[in-house]
Amino acid sequence: MIGYHLFVSGIIGSALFGIYQHQIMAWLVNLFGKRATQLTTGSAVVVIGLLASWYRLKARVNYGLIEIAFGAIAAYVAAGHIVSADNVFPAMMTLGGCVYVVARGCSNVLEGWGF
């Protein structure tokens, strides 16, 4: 049951962060300053990565589904940032990364199912 709750939390958290990322980061910078926010963000990425790795070992199918959802949400956010010809290339590179994340998610789902 904990796997299901982590799965739902991961999807909701990814969606909310994707939608409100600018407001969240601006709030953190205003609260703690730029350097502390950078250090905290870097540390959080390592901790979340360790937790994600553990979760992947315990619930590979759900982890893959979270990857697929994360890739789709990130693609939606990246596409929303294409406002002029000047920023098409960075957005396309981000979308390429989203494709990779979705492919890894599909691979994890299939491996979790025993394929």
C-alpha positions, 0 to 999 in steps of 0.5 A, spaced: 500 500 500 505 504 501 507 503 494 501 506 491 501 512 496 508 514 493 506 513 486 500 518 487 504 522 491 510 522 486 505 524 480 501 530 484 508 532 486 511 532 479 505 536 477 505 541 482 512 543 481 512 543 474 506 548 474 509 552 480 516 551 479 517 559 478 513 561 484 517 556 488 524 557 486 523 565 487 520 564 494 526 560 496 531 565 493 527 570 497 527 566 503 534 563 504 538 567 498 541 565 492 546 561 494 543 557 500 537 555 495 542 552 490 545 548 496 539 546 498 536 544 491 543 540 490 542 536 496 535 535 495 536 532 488 541 527 491 536 525 497 530 525 492 535 521 487 537 516 493 529 515 495 527 514 488 533 509 487 530 505 493 523 505 490 525 503 483 528 497 487 521 496 491 516 497 486 519 498 478 512 498 475 510 504 479 516 507 478 516 507 471 509 509 471 511 515 475 517 516 470 512 516 464 508 521 468 514 526 469 516 526 462 509 528 460 508 533 465 515 536 463 514 536 456 507 540 457 511 545 461 517 545 456 512 546 450 509 552 454 515 556 454 516 556 447 514 563 446 519 565 440 524 563 435 529 564 440 528 559 445 525 553 441 532 550 441 533 549 449 525 547 449 527 542 444 533 539 447 528 539 454 523 535 450 528 530 447 530 529 455 522 528 456 522 523 450 528 519 454 525 519 461 518 516 458 522 511 454 526 509 461 519 509 464 516 504 459 522 500 460 521 499 467 514 498 467 516 492 462 521 489 466 517 490 472 512 486 468 517 480 467 518 482 459 
